[in-house]
């Protein structure tokens, strides 16, 4: 929280949000469409985006009296079409033998009770300006098994702020006992900041208080890897685009069977997401405000590049090790100040580092390679013969050429053979590695250098890192 206070100039307030970003980015038509949940659902379906199934809607008193109540399924959600702030949403998750429904708060409801709630919705009790509303019945999504131990009865959702086709910030909202099973941070739910690059939770907030563990279960709240993260980012950007909103908060739930599903698209999303992420929206908005984003995919890629990496940085700080991918750009140095910048394969399955013979020659080791090749080492040696030959040749070759530091016994499809080891220096992620690399023919391989695990003690390898 202290970091957020120190960087308060980066925090976005309501006036700045409205005047500088939402009003210029969102037309009145688009904002009006986003307020209407039924029309929003229809627009998203037109774009083949995932939404909860609609069971029915009640628009007036006549429809209220004639509605087929007993045709409602055992589980459903009743919500106001123009509701805001999570008010007026009724979550029903089961039905008893007496045909009464059970809410997530273990309250038993009769048909009359549900009619009464629908009537309150029609009267506008939960709408933004207390105007007549529409009661909407839709599918209650099934919580993903991943969230079972994190959520109390309701289904968690992810709020993603999208601006100019770029996801700027995200928050996981967890329903709690205190919130009555609703994923609403203003009603007692929890908000967890999410690293955009990885989909891993970072910080957590309950109300305006930072927390590290779930107050009801004791579960640690940082380091949770959100499933389907790439799809969540894709759906959020496409959802904003479907409603032609330049600035939007897209709410997404992960259904047990359907995966990511859009719950709602908000043209004026709240600002509590900044607390959960311990950073401000203003700076991020300014960074992408004038960029020309030509596609949703480019917007997502930019978001991960600009606004991700917090989890990676924390891991590096705690472990003292750098996080690298399976392919990294390295500077490799040889003799007489010769050096090359290449792409190297990071291979934790290989014991030692290996370099292509052609690259080794470019780095000044041609004489050593020629000396070794003149020995005409067989490619099909037995284990015993390879060991004897190594013991006999190592001292001889090393004394003839000091660039030959050792001989390595390697397996091939034909048997065993020998390779020379030469001294090279590798610059990998600002770390200097002095090593002995075995020389082999990698001319048919994509990468001329393999960095083996003996040289990876200062690193953590993330296969997903690009």
N, C-alpha and C positions, 0 to 999 in steps of 0.2 A: 504494500500500500504506500509505503514511503517513496518508492520509485515513481509511482503515479503522481504523488503530490509534487515531487521535485520536477516532474515533466508535465505540469498542469497546462503548459502552453500547447501541449500536443493533444490535450483532451478536447473532445467536441461537446459543445453545449447545445441545447435545444434551438436557440435563436440562430446560431451559426449553421446548424444542420438544416434548418428550414430555408434561411435566406441564401446561403451559399451553395447548397448542394441539392436538397430534395426539390425545391421549387424550380430551379433551372433545369434539373435533370428529368423531372417527371411532369408530364402534361396533366391538366385537370382531368381529362378523359381517362388517362391511365390510372391516376390516383383513385378516381371514382370507381373504376372497375375493380381495383384491388380491395376496396372496402366491401364489395359485394361477393360473399363467399360462393354463392351459387354460380354467378357469372364467371368468377375466377376459375372454379372447378371446370366449367364448360370450356373455357379458353385453354386451360392446360391439357384437357383431354383432346382438343383439336390438334394440339402439337404432340400428341402421343406421349405426354409426360404422366408419370404415375400419380394417381390420387386415390383417396378412399372412396369406396362405392357409395352412391347415393341411394338411400332407401325410400325417401319421400320428403315432401315439404308441405307445410301448412301456411297459407297466406292470409286467410281470413276466418271469421267465426263459423261460416258455413262449412268450410273445409275441416275446421276443428271438430265440429259435431259429426261429420260424416267420415272422418278418418278411420281406416280399418286397424284399430289399435291392436287387436289380437293377432294381426299378421306380422307385427314387429318381431324380429328375431330375439333370441335370448340375450344377445349382447349387441349394444349399439351406443351411439353418441347422439345426444340431442343438444343442439347449439343454436344461438341466434345468428341470423345471416349477417347482420351488421354489428355484431358484438365486438368488444375490444377488451384487451387486458385479461382475457381468460374468464371474464364474468359470464354467468348464465350457462355454462357448459355442464351438462349432466352426463356422467359416465356410468353406463349400466353394463355389468359384466356377467350376469347370470339370471336364471329364472327358477323359482321354486315350484314345487308340485302344486301349490295353490294358485299358480299362474301370476303371482306377484314377482316383480323384478327386484334385483339386488344391485345397489350402487357400489362403487369402489370404497365407499365409507361405511359399508355394511348396513345401509339403510334400506328397508323394505318399502317398495313402491307399488301402489295399485294403479290401475288404468286411470282412475280419477286423479291420483297424484301427478301422473305424467301429463294428463290433460291440463291440470292446473299450472304446471311449469311451462307448458307450451303456450298457455293463455297469457302468462306473464311476459313471455317473449313477444307475442303479438302486440301486447300493450306498449312495447318499447322499453321495458324496465332495464334491459341490459344493452340497449343500443347507445351509440355515442352521443346522440342528441335527444334521447328519450322519444324518438319518433317511432311510429308503427313499424314492426319488424316481421320477419318470416322465421318460422321454426323449422329447422333443418334436421332431418334424421339421416345419419350416415353410419357406415361400417365402423365398428371399433377395432382398430388394428391390434394385432397380436404382438406382444412384446417379444423381441428377439431373445433367444436363450442367453445370448451374451450379456444382456442387461438385467437378467433375472435377479441377481444378487445386489444390483445397484439401485433398482427402482421399486418403490412401494406401489403395487397394484396398477398404477397408470403406466403409460408408455413414455419413455424419454424422447426428447426431440433435440434437433440440432438447429440453431439459428445461425445462418450465414449472411453476413452483410456483403452485398454485391454493388459495386459502383463502376460504371463504364466497362462492364463485362469482366471486371476483375474481382474475385472474392477478396475482401479486405480483412475480415475478422470472423471468427466462428466461436460458438459457445454451445456446450452440451448442457441441457437443462434436465435435471433429474427430479421426478416426482417423489415426495416424501410423505410420511405419515402426517407431518405437520401441514402439508399442502393439500391433504385429502386426496392424494393420488394424482394431482395435477402438476404438470411440468411447468410451473410458473414461479419464477424467482421472487415475485412480489407477494406471493401467497404462501411462502414457506418452502418453495422448491430450492434446489441447489444449482448454481451456475458454475460450469467448469470451462476455463479457457482452453483453446485447442491450437496446437501448432499447425499452421496451414500446410506446411510441406509434408508432414508425416501423419497427421490425424491423431496425434498423441496429446492427451490432456496435460496441461501445465500447472495452472493455479485453480483454486476453487473459492467460491464465495457463498455465504449464507446470509441473506439480507445485504448489509454493507460490510460484513465481517469476513476477513480472510480465514479460511480453514484448510487443514491438510488432510483430515479424515472425515468420513461420513458420520454426522452426529448421532445417527440411529443404529448404524451397523459397525462402525469402526473401520470400514474399508478405506484404504488409502485412495486418494482421489487424483493424484498426479501419476502420469505414466500409463494411463489407460489408452490402448490403441483402438480407436473407433473403426469398426469394420466397414467395408465398402466406401472408404474415404474418397477415392478418385471419382466414384459414381456420385457421391454426395455433392462434390464440388461441381461436377458436370450438370447435375439436375438443378442446382441452385442458380447457376448462370443461365441455363436454358429457361428456367421458370421466370426469372426477371425479364428475359427477352420476350417471352410469350406474352407478357402483359405490357410490353414496351416501356418498362420502368428502367430509367438510368441509375436510380438509387433505390435499393430494396433490401428488406430483410426477408429471407426465404426460410420458412420453418419446415424441417424435414424429419420424419420418423423412419425408423428401420423396422419394417414389418417382418415377422417370422417367416412368412412365405413369399411376400412380394419384394422384399428388400427396401431400398429407399423410396419413400412416398412423400409427396409434397402435401403438407397440411394447410399451409396458408402462405400468402405473399403479402407483405406489408410495405406500403409506400412511405411510411414514417416510423421506422422501427425504433424501439427504445435504445437508450444509451448505456444501460447497465452492463452490457457486454464488455465495455472498456475496463470495468473493475475486475471482471473475471479473468481478463487477459493482462491486467496490470500494464496496460499501454493505451494511448489515446488514438482515436480514429482520425482526428484532424490531420496529423502528419501523413498518414497513409492515404487519405483522400487527396491531399495536395500533390502527392507523388504521382498519382495516376490521372489526375484531373484533365490534363491537356494531352494525354497520350492517345494516339490513334490505334485502337485495338481492332484488328481486322477480323478476328474470329473468337468464338468462345474458348476454343482450345488454347489460343495464344494468351487469352486473359487468365486462364487457370495456370498455365505455365509461368506467367509473370508473377502471379500471386505466390506460388510456391518458392520462386526465386527471391522475391523481394521481402516477403513477410513470413517466411518459414525459417527453420534452423535453430529455434530457441531450445528445443529438446536436445538437438545435436550438441549445441554449445554447452549445455548443462552436463551432458554425459562426458564431454571432453574435459570440463573443469574438474569433475569429481574423479574421473579415472586417470587423468593426466595423459590420456592417449588420444590421438587424432582419429576421427572417423573418416574412412575413405571408401570408395566404391570398388567394384570389380575391375574397372578400367580407369587408370589415372594418367594424366600428363606428367612426365618426369623429365628432368635434365640429367643426362648421363655423361660423365666425364671420363676420359681415357688418358692417353699419354700426350705430353707436350701441349697441354692446355686445350686439346681437342675435346669438343663437347657437342652433343646432339640433343634436341628436344623431340621426344617421341611419346606415343601412347603405349603404356605398358599394361600387361595383364597382371592383376593381383590374384595370386593362386595359393590359397591356404592349404591346398592338397599337395603342393610340391614342397619338398624339403628345402631345396636350394634354389638360388637365383640362376637363371640360364639366359644367355645372350646369343643372338644369331651371329653366325660366323662372318657374314657380310658386314654387319654393324661393328663387330669387333675389329675388323680390318680397317674400317673408316676411322676408328678411334686410335689407330696406331699400333695394333698388335699383329700386323701381318707377318713379321719375322718369326714370332713365337708360334703362330699357327702353321706356317710353312715347315718349321722345324719338327713340329709334332706330326704333321701329315706325312713327312718323309719316313716315319717309323712304320707306316702301313699297318696300323693296328687292326686285327681281325674284328669282325662284328658279331661273331658267334662264339665267344669265349665261355667256358664253364666258369662257375663261381670261383673255383680253386685256381684256374689258369689266370683269370682276371686279377685276382689278388696277388699272385706271384709276379705277374707282369707289371703291375702297379708298383710293387715294392722294388723291382729292379730298375724301372725307368724314372721314377720320381726324382731321385737325387741327380741322375744323369742329365735330365732335361732342365731341371732347375738351375744347375751349375752352368749349363750351356746358354740359358736365357732366363734372366731373373724375372721376366714377366710371367713365366710359368710358375705359379705358386704351389700348385699341387695337381694331382690327377684324381678324377672322380670315376668310380665304377657305376655305370648306368645300365639299366635293362632295356633291351629292345625286343622286337618281335622275333628276332633270330637267336637271341641269347644275351650275353653281356659284352660290353665294350668299354673303352676308356675315353675320357674327355679331359682336356686341360682346363685348369681354372686360372683366370686372369684377374688382376686387381682393377676394380672400377669404383667410381663414386657416383651414387644416385641421389639426386635431390627430389624428395617426395614430400609434398605438402609441407614445405619449409623445414623438413628434417633432412640432415645429411647422413647418408648411409655409406660407409666404407665396407666393401664386401669383396668376395671372390666369386666370380660368376663362371659357371661351366659353359664352354663354347660348343654350340651345336648348329646344325643346319635348320633354320626356321624360315627359309625362303618361301615355303608353301603355307606358312601360318600367317594369321592376321596381324599378330603382334610380335615384334622382333625381340621383346624382352619379357621374361616372366620373373616377377618378384616373389620368391618363395617365403615360407613361413619363418625361416631363420632370420629374415630381415624385417619381420612384421611385428616385432615385440612392442613397438611404440604406437601401434595402430589397432583400431577396431574396424572390421570390415563390414559394411552395410551393403548387402547385395542389391538393395533397391535404390541406392544413391547413384544419380547420374552425373 
